[in-house]
Amino acid sequence: MSEELIIENINTPKVMGVAVRRLRKRAGLSQLQVAELVNIRQATISDLENGRGTLDSLFKVIQALKLNLAISNKTALNSDKEKTRTNEVLNLLKD
């Protein structure tokens, strides 16, 4: 069974926080559970989910949720040709 590939267009700390919250909930974990997994305070998770966290906290949570973080060239993803190619690759990866 292949895992769902999730791509988020993250361009602000607030959007990152929303994505982290959504993925944490998808994993069925509370803020407290994630905090305990990475040995940080629950308030730190809340800060992160509200766009006020640190990079250190972000990477700890990414690891706890078993996620990867990728950075792409913004202009490349904005071209229609590149979007089409990216979608084709993603569809191949889903199979």
Backbone torsions as a table, in degrees:
resi	resn	phi	psi	omega
1	MET	NA	125.5	-179.2
2	SER	-86.7	147.9	178.7
3	GLU	-83.6	151.5	179.2
4	GLU	-69.3	132.9	176.9
5	LEU	-90.3	124.4	-176.9
6	ILE	-115.1	126.3	177.5
7	ILE	-119.4	126.5	178.5
8	GLU	-117.4	135.1	173.8
9	ASN	-90.6	98.6	-173.5
10	ILE	-106.4	118.9	-177.6
11	ASN	-129.6	2.1	175.3
12	THR	-145.9	158.9	175.7
13	PRO	-59.2	-35.6	179.7
14	LYS	-63.5	-43.7	178.8
15	VAL	-65.5	-38.0	176.0
16	MET	-60.3	-43.7	179.8
17	GLY	-61.6	-42.1	177.9
18	VAL	-62.2	-42.0	179.0
19	ALA	-64.2	-43.4	179.3
20	VAL	-61.9	-44.8	179.2
21	ARG	-59.6	-47.2	-178.8
22	ARG	-61.2	-43.2	-178.8
23	LEU	-71.9	-34.0	175.7
24	ARG	-63.7	-45.8	179.7
25	LYS	-65.4	-38.5	177.7
26	ARG	-61.1	-32.6	178.0
27	ALA	-78.5	-6.6	178.4
28	GLY	75.8	27.8	-177.0
29	LEU	-114.2	144.7	173.6
30	SER	-84.7	166.8	175.3
31	GLN	-59.1	-41.3	-179.1
32	LEU	-63.5	-41.0	179.3
33	GLN	-62.6	-43.6	178.8
34	VAL	-65.3	-43.1	179.2
35	ALA	-58.1	-42.8	179.6
36	GLU	-67.0	-35.0	178.8
37	LEU	-61.8	-36.4	-174.7
38	VAL	-109.9	7.0	174.8
39	ASN	60.4	48.0	172.4
40	ILE	-131.2	170.3	-178.5
41	ARG	-76.6	150.4	177.2
42	GLN	-59.9	-35.0	178.8
43	ALA	-62.1	-30.3	177.8
44	THR	-67.7	-39.2	176.2
45	ILE	-64.0	-44.1	178.2
46	SER	-59.4	-45.2	177.3
47	ASP	-57.7	-46.4	-179.6
48	LEU	-59.8	-45.1	-178.5
49	GLU	-69.7	-14.8	177.6
50	ASN	-106.4	16.8	173.8
51	GLY	80.4	16.8	-177.4
52	ARG	-119.0	10.8	-176.5
53	GLY	-80.8	171.7	177.7
54	THR	-96.0	162.7	175.8
55	LEU	-62.3	-38.0	178.5
56	ASP	-58.4	-47.3	178.4
57	SER	-64.1	-42.0	179.6
58	LEU	-57.6	-48.0	-178.3
59	PHE	-67.2	-33.6	175.6
60	LYS	-63.7	-43.6	-179.8
61	VAL	-68.3	-40.3	177.1
62	ILE	-57.1	-43.4	178.4
63	GLN	-65.9	-43.6	-178.7
64	ALA	-62.0	-36.0	-179.7
65	LEU	-87.3	2.4	179.5
66	LYS	57.0	50.3	179.8
67	LEU	-111.3	165.0	170.9
68	ASN	-117.7	151.6	176.2
69	LEU	-117.9	126.8	179.6
70	ALA	-122.5	145.7	177.5
71	ILE	-119.2	134.5	-178.7
72	SER	-126.8	163.9	176.3
73	ASN	-71.2	119.0	-176.0
74	LYS	-59.8	-43.5	-177.9
75	THR	-68.0	-34.0	179.4
76	ALA	-65.4	-40.1	-179.4
77	LEU	-75.7	-15.6	-179.4
78	ASN	-84.1	-17.8	-179.7
79	SER	-77.2	141.0	-179.7
80	ASP	-59.1	-40.9	-179.7
81	LYS	-61.7	-44.1	-178.9
82	GLU	-68.7	-37.5	176.7
83	LYS	-61.4	-44.1	179.1
84	THR	-62.1	-45.7	179.7
85	ARG	-63.9	-42.3	178.4
86	THR	-61.1	-44.0	178.6
87	ASN	-63.4	-38.1	177.3
88	GLU	-62.5	-44.7	179.2
89	VAL	-63.5	-43.8	180.0
90	LEU	-62.1	-39.9	177.8
91	ASN	-64.0	-38.0	176.7
92	LEU	-65.5	-38.2	-179.4
93	LEU	-69.2	-26.7	-179.6
94	LYS	-69.7	-29.2	-176.5
95	ASP	-75.4	NA	NA
